[in-house]
């Protein structure tokens, strides 16, 4: 059995700071979105991803992957957004067994109204605290971790 490579004190401090800051940031952004716009962070991410997709449509499974959610979580979010008239489901043109989510004009308007407050919160809770060099380091580190987790070496 391999010996455990415990975190040293500096790694432990870095790990805890990362976990705490990430959790607190997501909580703060979720509170801001709920208070200002009545949407959750996941709902907002679905609206954003659909707004950036070709024809503002995306297959449900691809949408779940894009927002880093389970398929059931993405389905629940789309169901909420559909009830509000911001998203509609349609059959896939190339595969009748599949379903796509499509951003409606009302959903696009909701996103346009919601985005300024969300961006202001992201700026206030993150980017206004960092130097340009720290932003570059954050991007580099975040990209490295994300790419490793999304595409682990075989």
N, C-alpha and C positions, 0 to 999 in steps of 0.2 A: 504494500500500500504506500502511495506517495505521501511524503510529509507535507503537512499544510504550510503554505506560505502566508503566514499571518501578516496583516497590514502593520507597517511600522507606525510610529506615532504621527509622523507627518502625513502619511497616506490616510490614516484614520481621520485626522483633522480635515483633510481635503475631501474625503468621502462624505463625512457628516455635513460639512458646509455645502457641498453640492446637493445632497439629498434635501437638507432643510431649505435651502434657497429655492430649489426647483419646486418643492411642494408648496411653500409659502407663495411663490410667484403665481403658480397655477390657481391657488385658492383666491388670491387677490384679484386676478383677472376674471375668474369665474364670478366672484361677487360683483365686480364692476359691470360685467355684461348683464347679469341678472337684474341688478338694481336699475341700470340705465335703460336697458332694452328688453328685458324679460326673456332673454335667451341664455342657454348654457354655453359653456366653452365648446362642447362638442357640436351643438347646433350651429354656432358661429363658424366653426371649422368646416362643417358640411356646406354651408352657404358659400364660404370662400372658395373651397375646392370646386364646387359646381360652377361658380362664376368664372373660374379660370379654365374650365374644360371646354373642348370644342362643342359648339352649339349649346353650351351650358348644360350638357348631359353627360352622365357617366353610369356605367354598369354598377349595380349595387355592390358586387364583390370588390370591384376596383375602388369604389368610394370608401368602403370599409378599410381597405389597405392604405389609401391615401390619407385618411384621418387617424390612422394607427388605432383603430377600434376593432372590436370583434364584429362579425357580421350581424349578430343579434343586436349589439349596441348601435350599429349604424342603422339597422332596420328600425329600431325604436326612435332614433333621432329623426329619420325620414318620415316616419308615421306622425310624429309631433308636428314637424314642419309642413307636412301635407295637410293636416287638419287646419293649420293656420293659413293655408293657401300660398305658401312660399315655395313649395316643391310639389311636383306631381310625378307619379310613377307611370312609366310607359313600357310597352313590350320592346325588347331589343329587335332592331330591324334585321340583324344578321343571325339571331338565334331566338326563336319564339319562346324557348324555355326560360330565357333570361329576362331580367327586369332592369330598367334604367331609371335613375332619378334625374329629374330635369328641374332646373331653377326657373321659377315663373318670374314674370315682370314684377309682381308684388314682392317676391323674395329678393330680387335684385334691388328694389327700392328699400327694403328692410336692411339689407346689407349696407347700402350706401348711407343710410341713416345711422347705423350702428358703428360702422368702421371708425369714424373720427374719435369717438370716446374710447374705443378699445385701443387704438394706436396711441392716444394720449396716455392711457394707463401703462401700456408697454414701455413707452418712453420714460415716464415718471418712475416706474418701478425697476427699470433695467438700464436702458441706454443712457439716461442722464447721469447715472452713477458711474459710468465707465469712460475711460479715455479711448480714443480711436485705436490705440495699440491693444488695449484690453479687448475691444470688440473683435479685432482681428484674431487674437488668441482664442477667444470664445468660439468664433466661427471655425477655426482650425480644429480645436478640440472636439466641438460638437459634431462636426462633419466626420471626423475620424471614428468617434464612438458610434454615430448613426450608421455609417457605412459598414462597420464591422458587424453590427447587430442585424442589419438588413441583408448583408451578403457575407455570412461567415465563411471563412476559408474551409475548403473541403478536406 
